[in-house]
Structures are given as C-alpha cells and as structure tokens.
Amino acid sequence: MSTRPGVITEIVEVPLPEERWAVRRDSPQLLEVARYVSNRIADEVRKAQLAEQEGGYS
C-alpha cells in the first residue's frame, strides 16, 4: 500500500510453502520477506511524513 489510500505499490511474492505452519519463524526466507516488507512500509511512512511537512499531497 502507498501513503495514499487504496493504492497498491507492489505485490510481494512469498517463496514459502503454503503450509505456513511448516515454516520456522526464524527461517532465513521468512526473515528476508519480513525485512523487505518492513523496509517498504518504513519508506512509505517517511514519504507520508515528508508530504505532511511540506503541506500535504499535491
């Protein structure tokens, strides 16, 4: 999701088995996906904060 409501910026493929219970919470693949998504969310938060400081969205 983007800082603007209803806007999808990217669909993230999750290369894990469908049986999520079979994936350890500390598996490198899961941690990589979680880190990537977390960084993308942080980027969007920074964009929203910057836009707010500059007076909103154009």
All heavy atoms as TSV, in Angstrom:
chain	resi	resn	atom	element	x	y	z
A	1	MET	N	N	0.849	-1.179	0.000
A	1	MET	CA	C	0.000	0.000	0.000
A	1	MET	C	C	0.891	1.237	0.000
A	1	MET	O	O	1.966	1.225	0.541
A	1	MET	CB	C	-0.892	0.032	1.237
A	1	MET	CG	C	-1.843	-1.144	1.395
A	1	MET	SD	S	-3.210	-1.168	0.243
A	1	MET	CE	C	-4.103	0.285	0.658
A	2	SER	N	N	0.375	2.275	-0.584
A	2	SER	CA	C	1.134	3.519	-0.596
A	2	SER	C	C	0.606	4.443	0.498
A	2	SER	O	O	-0.331	4.119	1.214
A	2	SER	CB	C	1.008	4.203	-1.957
A	2	SER	OG	O	-0.226	4.855	-2.070
A	3	THR	N	N	1.211	5.598	0.589
A	3	THR	CA	C	0.757	6.584	1.570
A	3	THR	C	C	-0.624	7.110	1.204
A	3	THR	O	O	-1.328	7.638	2.047
A	3	THR	CB	C	1.750	7.755	1.650
A	3	THR	OG1	O	1.927	8.298	0.338
A	3	THR	CG2	C	3.080	7.295	2.174
A	4	ARG	N	N	-0.999	6.963	-0.043
A	4	ARG	CA	C	-2.326	7.385	-0.487
A	4	ARG	C	C	-3.268	6.197	-0.384
A	4	ARG	O	O	-2.933	5.106	-0.828
A	4	ARG	CB	C	-2.248	7.927	-1.913
A	4	ARG	CG	C	-1.304	9.142	-1.949
A	4	ARG	CD	C	-1.140	9.762	-3.280
A	4	ARG	NE	N	-2.231	10.507	-3.847
A	4	ARG	CZ	C	-2.598	11.734	-3.494
A	4	ARG	NH1	N	-2.009	12.335	-2.509
A	4	ARG	NH2	N	-3.562	12.347	-4.125
A	5	PRO	N	N	-4.435	6.393	0.188
A	5	PRO	CA	C	-5.367	5.281	0.404
A	5	PRO	C	C	-5.737	4.554	-0.889
A	5	PRO	O	O	-5.952	5.167	-1.926
A	5	PRO	CB	C	-6.598	5.960	0.997
A	5	PRO	CG	C	-6.113	7.250	1.541
A	5	PRO	CD	C	-4.953	7.657	0.675
A	6	GLY	N	N	-5.776	3.242	-0.804
A	6	GLY	CA	C	-6.243	2.429	-1.914
A	6	GLY	C	C	-5.261	2.244	-3.056
A	6	GLY	O	O	-5.637	1.754	-4.109
A	7	VAL	N	N	-3.998	2.612	-2.852
A	7	VAL	CA	C	-3.008	2.478	-3.918
A	7	VAL	C	C	-2.031	1.360	-3.544
A	7	VAL	O	O	-1.362	1.430	-2.519
A	7	VAL	CB	C	-2.234	3.799	-4.150
A	7	VAL	CG1	C	-1.147	3.611	-5.188
A	7	VAL	CG2	C	-3.189	4.893	-4.562
A	8	ILE	N	N	-1.970	0.334	-4.380
A	8	ILE	CA	C	-1.035	-0.766	-4.172
A	8	ILE	C	C	0.233	-0.431	-4.949
A	8	ILE	O	O	0.185	-0.162	-6.145
A	8	ILE	CB	C	-1.625	-2.100	-4.688
A	8	ILE	CG1	C	-2.966	-2.407	-4.016
A	8	ILE	CG2	C	-0.621	-3.236	-4.523
A	8	ILE	CD1	C	-2.895	-2.640	-2.536
A	9	THR	N	N	1.368	-0.451	-4.276
A	9	THR	CA	C	2.622	-0.123	-4.949
A	9	THR	C	C	3.352	-1.363	-5.434
A	9	THR	O	O	4.132	-1.279	-6.375
A	9	THR	CB	C	3.563	0.664	-4.019
A	9	THR	OG1	O	3.834	-0.126	-2.859
A	9	THR	CG2	C	2.947	1.984	-3.616
A	10	GLU	N	N	3.101	-2.502	-4.803
A	10	GLU	CA	C	3.827	-3.706	-5.177
A	10	GLU	C	C	3.135	-4.936	-4.602
A	10	GLU	O	O	2.603	-4.889	-3.506
A	10	GLU	CB	C	5.254	-3.627	-4.622
A	10	GLU	CG	C	6.113	-4.808	-4.914
A	10	GLU	CD	C	7.518	-4.651	-4.360
A	10	GLU	OE1	O	7.823	-3.625	-3.751
A	10	GLU	OE2	O	8.296	-5.588	-4.547
A	11	ILE	N	N	3.168	-5.999	-5.365
A	11	ILE	CA	C	2.713	-7.295	-4.867
A	11	ILE	C	C	3.959	-8.108	-4.575
A	11	ILE	O	O	4.800	-8.303	-5.451
A	11	ILE	CB	C	1.812	-8.010	-5.891
A	11	ILE	CG1	C	0.541	-7.176	-6.081
A	11	ILE	CG2	C	1.498	-9.427	-5.434
A	11	ILE	CD1	C	-0.370	-7.693	-7.161
A	12	VAL	N	N	4.095	-8.551	-3.337
A	12	VAL	CA	C	5.292	-9.262	-2.910
A	12	VAL	C	C	5.015	-10.759	-2.946
A	12	VAL	O	O	4.104	-11.242	-2.268
A	12	VAL	CB	C	5.709	-8.831	-1.482
A	12	VAL	CG1	C	6.922	-9.617	-1.017
A	12	VAL	CG2	C	5.979	-7.339	-1.434
A	13	GLU	N	N	5.794	-11.462	-3.751
A	13	GLU	CA	C	5.692	-12.916	-3.794
A	13	GLU	C	C	6.389	-13.485	-2.557
A	13	GLU	O	O	7.476	-13.045	-2.189
A	13	GLU	CB	C	6.350	-13.467	-5.053
A	13	GLU	CG	C	5.663	-13.030	-6.334
A	13	GLU	CD	C	4.249	-13.569	-6.477
A	13	GLU	OE1	O	3.994	-14.712	-6.054
A	13	GLU	OE2	O	3.408	-12.832	-7.009
A	14	VAL	N	N	5.753	-14.458	-1.935
A	14	VAL	CA	C	6.312	-15.079	-0.738
A	14	VAL	C	C	6.724	-16.504	-1.100
A	14	VAL	O	O	5.874	-17.368	-1.275
A	14	VAL	CB	C	5.288	-15.073	0.414
A	14	VAL	CG1	C	5.868	-15.732	1.651
A	14	VAL	CG2	C	4.841	-13.649	0.713
A	15	PRO	N	N	8.024	-16.746	-1.231
A	15	PRO	CA	C	8.509	-18.047	-1.682
A	15	PRO	C	C	8.570	-19.085	-0.564
A	15	PRO	O	O	9.592	-19.697	-0.310
A	15	PRO	CB	C	9.909	-17.726	-2.209
A	15	PRO	CG	C	10.370	-16.631	-1.329
A	15	PRO	CD	C	9.130	-15.814	-1.042
A	16	LEU	N	N	7.463	-19.257	0.107
A	16	LEU	CA	C	7.378	-20.221	1.207
A	16	LEU	C	C	6.275	-21.219	0.896
A	16	LEU	O	O	5.359	-20.917	0.128
A	16	LEU	CB	C	7.081	-19.494	2.519
A	16	LEU	CG	C	8.120	-18.466	2.963
A	16	LEU	CD1	C	7.606	-17.689	4.157
A	16	LEU	CD2	C	9.434	-19.139	3.297
A	17	PRO	N	N	6.336	-22.387	1.504
A	17	PRO	CA	C	5.286	-23.372	1.251
A	17	PRO	C	C	3.931	-22.864	1.739
A	17	PRO	O	O	3.862	-22.038	2.654
A	17	PRO	CB	C	5.733	-24.592	2.051
A	17	PRO	CG	C	6.751	-24.113	3.010
A	17	PRO	CD	C	7.328	-22.852	2.447
A	18	GLU	N	N	2.871	-23.349	1.100
A	18	GLU	CA	C	1.536	-22.923	1.514
A	18	GLU	C	C	1.224	-23.364	2.933
A	18	GLU	O	O	0.410	-22.734	3.607
A	18	GLU	CB	C	0.488	-23.457	0.542
A	18	GLU	CG	C	0.525	-22.722	-0.773
A	18	GLU	CD	C	-0.670	-23.042	-1.638
A	18	GLU	OE1	O	-1.776	-23.239	-1.100
A	18	GLU	OE2	O	-0.482	-23.091	-2.854
A	19	GLU	N	N	1.837	-24.437	3.375
A	19	GLU	CA	C	1.649	-24.901	4.752
A	19	GLU	C	C	2.499	-24.021	5.661
A	19	GLU	O	O	3.604	-24.382	6.050
A	19	GLU	CB	C	2.059	-26.368	4.905
A	19	GLU	CG	C	1.254	-27.325	4.067
A	19	GLU	CD	C	1.775	-27.432	2.640
A	19	GLU	OE1	O	2.948	-27.098	2.376
A	19	GLU	OE2	O	0.982	-27.823	1.769
A	20	ARG	N	N	1.998	-22.846	5.973
A	20	ARG	CA	C	2.774	-21.867	6.744
A	20	ARG	C	C	3.206	-22.414	8.096
A	20	ARG	O	O	4.229	-22.023	8.635
A	20	ARG	CB	C	1.976	-20.573	6.953
A	20	ARG	CG	C	1.591	-19.864	5.671
A	20	ARG	CD	C	2.798	-19.281	4.964
A	20	ARG	NE	N	2.388	-18.316	3.970
A	20	ARG	CZ	C	2.616	-18.427	2.683
A	20	ARG	NH1	N	3.269	-19.460	2.225
A	20	ARG	NH2	N	2.206	-17.509	1.840
A	21	TRP	N	N	2.440	-23.339	8.659
A	21	TRP	CA	C	2.821	-23.912	9.946
A	21	TRP	C	C	4.137	-24.667	9.841
A	21	TRP	O	O	4.824	-24.875	10.842
A	21	TRP	CB	C	1.716	-24.840	10.468
A	21	TRP	CG	C	1.366	-25.943	9.499
A	21	TRP	CD1	C	0.385	-25.928	8.555
A	21	TRP	CD2	C	2.027	-27.202	9.347
A	21	TRP	NE1	N	0.384	-27.090	7.832
A	21	TRP	CE2	C	1.386	-27.899	8.297
A	21	TRP	CE3	C	3.105	-27.813	9.993
A	21	TRP	CZ2	C	1.772	-29.164	7.880
A	21	TRP	CZ3	C	3.487	-29.077	9.569
A	21	TRP	CH2	C	2.819	-29.741	8.534
A	22	ALA	N	N	4.520	-25.067	8.631
A	22	ALA	CA	C	5.756	-25.822	8.426
A	22	ALA	C	C	6.979	-24.912	8.357
A	22	ALA	O	O	8.103	-25.403	8.314
A	22	ALA	CB	C	5.651	-26.651	7.149
A	23	VAL	N	N	6.785	-23.622	8.362
A	23	VAL	CA	C	7.899	-22.675	8.249
A	23	VAL	C	C	8.291	-22.191	9.635
A	23	VAL	O	O	7.457	-21.695	10.394
A	23	VAL	CB	C	7.499	-21.463	7.363
A	23	VAL	CG1	C	8.641	-20.469	7.302
A	23	VAL	CG2	C	7.086	-21.918	5.990
A	24	ARG	N	N	9.557	-22.353	9.946
A	24	ARG	CA	C	10.046	-21.855	11.245
A	24	ARG	C	C	10.051	-20.333	11.245
A	24	ARG	O	O	10.354	-19.714	10.232
A	24	ARG	CB	C	11.458	-22.375	11.503
A	24	ARG	CG	C	11.520	-23.862	11.765
A	24	ARG	CD	C	12.956	-24.286	11.988
A	24	ARG	NE	N	13.658	-23.399	12.901
A	24	ARG	CZ	C	14.051	-23.732	14.123
A	24	ARG	NH1	N	13.825	-24.927	14.577
A	24	ARG	NH2	N	14.693	-22.865	14.882
A	25	ARG	N	N	9.747	-19.748	12.371
A	25	ARG	CA	C	9.703	-18.284	12.468
A	25	ARG	C	C	11.076	-17.653	12.278
A	25	ARG	O	O	11.186	-16.466	11.994
A	25	ARG	CB	C	9.112	-17.855	13.805
A	25	ARG	CG	C	7.637	-18.234	13.896
A	25	ARG	CD	C	7.040	-17.681	15.112
A	25	ARG	NE	N	6.882	-16.240	14.898
A	25	ARG	CZ	C	6.161	-15.468	15.652
A	25	ARG	NH1	N	5.525	-15.959	16.669
A	25	ARG	NH2	N	6.084	-14.192	15.405
A	26	ASP	N	N	12.129	-18.434	12.445
A	26	ASP	CA	C	13.477	-17.896	12.267
A	26	ASP	C	C	14.122	-18.376	10.969
A	26	ASP	O	O	15.335	-18.268	10.798
A	26	ASP	CB	C	14.361	-18.249	13.466
A	26	ASP	CG	C	14.545	-19.753	13.649
A	26	ASP	OD1	O	13.850	-20.545	12.966
A	26	ASP	OD2	O	15.386	-20.132	14.478
A	27	SER	N	N	13.299	-18.849	10.019
A	27	SER	CA	C	13.862	-19.311	8.749
A	27	SER	C	C	14.389	-18.106	7.965
A	27	SER	O	O	13.779	-17.035	7.967
A	27	SER	CB	C	12.824	-20.068	7.926
A	27	SER	OG	O	11.947	-19.177	7.281
A	28	PRO	N	N	15.511	-18.263	7.298
A	28	PRO	CA	C	16.091	-17.147	6.541
A	28	PRO	C	C	15.142	-16.581	5.482
A	28	PRO	O	O	15.091	-15.370	5.280
A	28	PRO	CB	C	17.335	-17.754	5.889
A	28	PRO	CG	C	17.693	-18.915	6.757
A	28	PRO	CD	C	16.388	-19.442	7.280
A	29	GLN	N	N	14.375	-17.462	4.832
A	29	GLN	CA	C	13.455	-16.996	3.795
A	29	GLN	C	C	12.355	-16.119	4.394
A	29	GLN	O	O	12.014	-15.071	3.837
A	29	GLN	CB	C	12.818	-18.188	3.058
A	29	GLN	CG	C	13.800	-19.011	2.287
A	29	GLN	CD	C	14.426	-20.123	3.141
A	29	GLN	OE1	O	14.167	-20.249	4.334
A	29	GLN	NE2	N	15.262	-20.918	2.503
A	30	LEU	N	N	11.795	-16.539	5.518
A	30	LEU	CA	C	10.745	-15.749	6.164
A	30	LEU	C	C	11.301	-14.419	6.654
A	30	LEU	O	O	10.683	-13.367	6.470
A	30	LEU	CB	C	10.116	-16.530	7.324
A	30	LEU	CG	C	9.035	-15.792	8.101
A	30	LEU	CD1	C	7.872	-15.407	7.192
A	30	LEU	CD2	C	8.548	-16.634	9.267
A	31	LEU	N	N	12.470	-14.452	7.252
A	31	LEU	CA	C	13.074	-13.216	7.748
A	31	LEU	C	C	13.384	-12.246	6.611
A	31	LEU	O	O	13.217	-11.035	6.764
A	31	LEU	CB	C	14.346	-13.531	8.552
A	31	LEU	CG	C	14.114	-14.307	9.846
A	31	LEU	CD1	C	15.446	-14.688	10.472
A	31	LEU	CD2	C	13.255	-13.520	10.815
A	32	GLU	N	N	13.808	-12.771	5.479
A	32	GLU	CA	C	14.097	-11.909	4.320
A	32	GLU	C	C	12.832	-11.217	3.815
A	32	GLU	O	O	12.844	-10.014	3.555
A	32	GLU	CB	C	14.710	-12.744	3.197
A	32	GLU	CG	C	15.080	-11.940	1.979
A	32	GLU	CD	C	15.699	-12.802	0.888
A	32	GLU	OE1	O	16.161	-13.908	1.180
A	32	GLU	OE2	O	15.710	-12.329	-0.257
A	33	VAL	N	N	11.742	-11.962	3.701
A	33	VAL	CA	C	10.477	-11.372	3.249
A	33	VAL	C	C	9.988	-10.343	4.270
A	33	VAL	O	O	9.576	-9.238	3.900
A	33	VAL	CB	C	9.406	-12.460	3.010
A	33	VAL	CG1	C	8.044	-11.840	2.774
A	33	VAL	CG2	C	9.795	-13.351	1.842
A	34	ALA	N	N	10.041	-10.686	5.540
A	34	ALA	CA	C	9.577	-9.767	6.587
A	34	ALA	C	C	10.401	-8.489	6.590
A	34	ALA	O	O	9.855	-7.386	6.705
A	34	ALA	CB	C	9.646	-10.449	7.951
A	35	ARG	N	N	11.711	-8.606	6.427
A	35	ARG	CA	C	12.584	-7.430	6.400
A	35	ARG	C	C	12.274	-6.558	5.185
A	35	ARG	O	O	12.185	-5.329	5.293
A	35	ARG	CB	C	14.043	-7.884	6.369
A	35	ARG	CG	C	15.043	-6.767	6.552
A	35	ARG	CD	C	16.482	-7.277	6.644
A	35	ARG	NE	N	16.636	-8.269	7.710
A	35	ARG	CZ	C	16.948	-9.553	7.509
A	35	ARG	NH1	N	17.160	-10.022	6.300
A	35	ARG	NH2	N	17.069	-10.374	8.539
A	36	TYR	N	N	12.066	-7.180	4.040
A	36	TYR	CA	C	11.764	-6.437	2.823
A	36	TYR	C	C	10.453	-5.656	2.976
A	36	TYR	O	O	10.395	-4.462	2.686
A	36	TYR	CB	C	11.682	-7.397	1.626
A	36	TYR	CG	C	11.349	-6.677	0.353
A	36	TYR	CD1	C	12.331	-5.987	-0.339
A	36	TYR	CD2	C	10.061	-6.673	-0.158
A	36	TYR	CE1	C	12.037	-5.307	-1.504
A	36	TYR	CE2	C	9.756	-5.997	-1.318
A	36	TYR	CZ	C	10.745	-5.312	-1.988
A	36	TYR	OH	O	10.437	-4.627	-3.131
A	37	VAL	N	N	9.404	-6.327	3.457
A	37	VAL	CA	C	8.109	-5.671	3.625
A	37	VAL	C	C	8.212	-4.550	4.661
A	37	VAL	O	O	7.676	-3.457	4.467
A	37	VAL	CB	C	7.022	-6.696	3.998
A	37	VAL	CG1	C	5.727	-6.017	4.402
A	37	VAL	CG2	C	6.792	-7.661	2.838
A	38	SER	N	N	8.912	-4.810	5.741
A	38	SER	CA	C	9.089	-3.791	6.778
A	38	SER	C	C	9.797	-2.557	6.226
A	38	SER	O	O	9.402	-1.418	6.509
A	38	SER	CB	C	9.877	-4.377	7.946
A	38	SER	OG	O	10.077	-3.418	8.944
A	39	ASN	N	N	10.825	-2.768	5.411
A	39	ASN	CA	C	11.536	-1.631	4.809
A	39	ASN	C	C	10.646	-0.858	3.850
A	39	ASN	O	O	10.696	0.377	3.806
A	39	ASN	CB	C	12.796	-2.107	4.093
A	39	ASN	CG	C	13.882	-2.516	5.050
A	39	ASN	OD1	O	13.906	-2.099	6.204
A	39	ASN	ND2	N	14.789	-3.360	4.587
A	40	ARG	N	N	9.831	-1.555	3.083
A	40	ARG	CA	C	8.916	-0.869	2.155
A	40	ARG	C	C	7.897	-0.034	2.932
A	40	ARG	O	O	7.580	1.090	2.542
A	40	ARG	CB	C	8.195	-1.872	1.260
A	40	ARG	CG	C	9.068	-2.578	0.239
A	40	ARG	CD	C	9.731	-1.609	-0.748
A	40	ARG	NE	N	8.778	-0.699	-1.330
A	40	ARG	CZ	C	8.342	-0.721	-2.577
A	40	ARG	NH1	N	8.813	-1.601	-3.403
A	40	ARG	NH2	N	7.460	0.149	-3.008
A	41	ILE	N	N	7.378	-0.566	4.022
A	41	ILE	CA	C	6.423	0.183	4.847
A	41	ILE	C	C	7.108	1.414	5.438
A	41	ILE	O	O	6.547	2.516	5.428
A	41	ILE	CB	C	5.823	-0.708	5.946
A	41	ILE	CG1	C	4.922	-1.763	5.305
A	41	ILE	CG2	C	5.061	0.119	6.982
A	41	ILE	CD1	C	4.462	-2.848	6.255
A	42	ALA	N	N	8.325	1.247	5.929
A	42	ALA	CA	C	9.072	2.381	6.504
A	42	ALA	C	C	9.290	3.463	5.450
A	42	ALA	O	O	9.184	4.663	5.758
A	42	ALA	CB	C	10.404	1.906	7.072
A	43	ASP	N	N	9.577	3.062	4.215
A	43	ASP	CA	C	9.737	4.044	3.132
A	43	ASP	C	C	8.453	4.845	2.924
A	43	ASP	O	O	8.492	6.067	2.760
A	43	ASP	CB	C	10.110	3.354	1.817
A	43	ASP	CG	C	11.504	2.765	1.819
A	43	ASP	OD1	O	12.315	3.133	2.702
A	43	ASP	OD2	O	11.776	1.922	0.929
A	44	GLU	N	N	7.326	4.162	2.927
A	44	GLU	CA	C	6.047	4.855	2.733
A	44	GLU	C	C	5.727	5.778	3.912
A	44	GLU	O	O	5.177	6.864	3.714
A	44	GLU	CB	C	4.916	3.845	2.519
A	44	GLU	CG	C	4.993	3.132	1.188
A	44	GLU	CD	C	4.897	4.068	-0.012
A	44	GLU	OE1	O	4.116	5.030	0.022
A	44	GLU	OE2	O	5.614	3.826	-1.001
A	45	VAL	N	N	6.082	5.374	5.109
A	45	VAL	CA	C	5.873	6.243	6.286
A	45	VAL	C	C	6.709	7.511	6.137
A	45	VAL	O	O	6.220	8.617	6.374
A	45	VAL	CB	C	6.215	5.495	7.593
A	45	VAL	CG1	C	6.280	6.446	8.777
A	45	VAL	CG2	C	5.197	4.393	7.849
A	46	ARG	N	N	7.972	7.348	5.714
A	46	ARG	CA	C	8.822	8.531	5.517
A	46	ARG	C	C	8.243	9.455	4.447
A	46	ARG	O	O	8.249	10.678	4.601
A	46	ARG	CB	C	10.246	8.100	5.149
A	46	ARG	CG	C	11.061	7.649	6.343
A	46	ARG	CD	C	12.533	7.461	5.996
A	46	ARG	NE	N	12.782	6.308	5.151
A	46	ARG	CZ	C	12.904	5.063	5.599
A	46	ARG	NH1	N	12.797	4.811	6.896
A	46	ARG	NH2	N	13.149	4.070	4.765
A	47	LYS	N	N	7.723	8.887	3.371
A	47	LYS	CA	C	7.097	9.705	2.322
A	47	LYS	C	C	5.910	10.482	2.882
A	47	LYS	O	O	5.720	11.658	2.570
A	47	LYS	CB	C	6.633	8.833	1.165
A	47	LYS	CG	C	7.729	8.317	0.300
A	47	LYS	CD	C	7.130	7.470	-0.818
A	47	LYS	CE	C	8.160	6.687	-1.562
A	47	LYS	NZ	N	7.539	5.811	-2.581
A	48	ALA	N	N	5.094	9.833	3.682
A	48	ALA	CA	C	3.921	10.483	4.260
A	48	ALA	C	C	4.342	11.609	5.211
A	48	ALA	O	O	3.751	12.692	5.205
A	48	ALA	CB	C	3.055	9.468	4.996
A	49	GLN	N	N	5.363	11.360	6.008
A	49	GLN	CA	C	5.843	12.390	6.931
A	49	GLN	C	C	6.395	13.584	6.166
A	49	GLN	O	O	6.150	14.735	6.526
A	49	GLN	CB	C	6.900	11.801	7.866
A	49	GLN	CG	C	6.320	10.813	8.852
A	49	GLN	CD	C	7.398	10.062	9.624
A	49	GLN	OE1	O	8.525	9.907	9.160
A	49	GLN	NE2	N	7.017	9.559	10.800
A	50	LEU	N	N	7.157	13.333	5.116
A	50	LEU	CA	C	7.708	14.406	4.302
A	50	LEU	C	C	6.594	15.209	3.631
A	50	LEU	O	O	6.619	16.443	3.624
A	50	LEU	CB	C	8.663	13.835	3.256
A	50	LEU	CG	C	9.372	14.846	2.361
A	50	LEU	CD1	C	10.206	15.814	3.193
A	50	LEU	CD2	C	10.239	14.121	1.343
A	51	ALA	N	N	5.603	14.509	3.097
A	51	ALA	CA	C	4.476	15.203	2.443
A	51	ALA	C	C	3.729	16.054	3.447
A	51	ALA	O	O	3.326	17.182	3.145
A	51	ALA	CB	C	3.543	14.176	1.806
A	52	GLU	N	N	3.566	15.558	4.662
A	52	GLU	CA	C	2.854	16.316	5.695
A	52	GLU	C	C	3.654	17.578	6.067
A	52	GLU	O	O	3.079	18.655	6.221
A	52	GLU	CB	C	2.654	15.445	6.939
A	52	GLU	CG	C	1.786	16.095	7.988
A	52	GLU	CD	C	1.491	15.138	9.119
A	52	GLU	OE1	O	0.957	14.060	8.847
A	52	GLU	OE2	O	1.810	15.500	10.278
A	53	GLN	N	N	4.954	17.462	6.163
A	53	GLN	CA	C	5.804	18.607	6.493
A	53	GLN	C	C	5.760	19.663	5.385
A	53	GLN	O	O	5.888	20.861	5.644
A	53	GLN	CB	C	7.258	18.163	6.720
A	53	GLN	CG	C	7.462	17.363	7.961
A	53	GLN	CD	C	8.853	16.764	8.037
A	53	GLN	OE1	O	9.689	16.938	7.124
A	53	GLN	NE2	N	9.124	16.041	9.112
A	54	GLU	N	N	5.600	19.192	4.157
A	54	GLU	CA	C	5.578	20.105	3.006
A	54	GLU	C	C	4.187	20.641	2.696
A	54	GLU	O	O	3.996	21.299	1.702
A	54	GLU	CB	C	6.167	19.400	1.792
A	54	GLU	CG	C	7.638	19.088	1.925
A	54	GLU	CD	C	8.195	18.310	0.750
A	54	GLU	OE1	O	7.389	17.836	-0.097
A	54	GLU	OE2	O	9.410	18.173	0.692
A	55	GLY	N	N	3.238	20.325	3.542
A	55	GLY	CA	C	1.902	20.888	3.365
A	55	GLY	C	C	0.880	19.962	2.755
A	55	GLY	O	O	-0.149	20.400	2.253
A	56	GLY	N	N	1.171	18.688	2.715
A	56	GLY	CA	C	0.188	17.738	2.207
A	56	GLY	C	C	0.514	17.257	0.808
A	56	GLY	O	O	1.567	17.561	0.258
A	57	TYR	N	N	-0.408	16.509	0.265
A	57	TYR	CA	C	-0.236	15.922	-1.073
A	57	TYR	C	C	-0.671	16.904	-2.141
A	57	TYR	O	O	-1.568	17.701	-1.943
A	57	TYR	CB	C	-1.058	14.641	-1.196
A	57	TYR	CG	C	-0.629	13.581	-0.248
A	57	TYR	CD1	C	-1.351	13.315	0.917
A	57	TYR	CD2	C	0.502	12.816	-0.501
A	57	TYR	CE1	C	-0.942	12.343	1.807
A	57	TYR	CE2	C	0.909	11.839	0.363
A	57	TYR	CZ	C	0.184	11.605	1.516
A	57	TYR	OH	O	0.585	10.638	2.383
A	58	SER	N	N	-0.034	16.807	-3.277
A	58	SER	CA	C	-0.440	17.672	-4.391
A	58	SER	C	C	-1.409	16.961	-5.286
A	58	SER	O	O	-1.594	15.808	-5.253
A	58	SER	CB	C	0.789	18.111	-5.187
A	58	SER	OG	O	1.549	17.005	-5.587
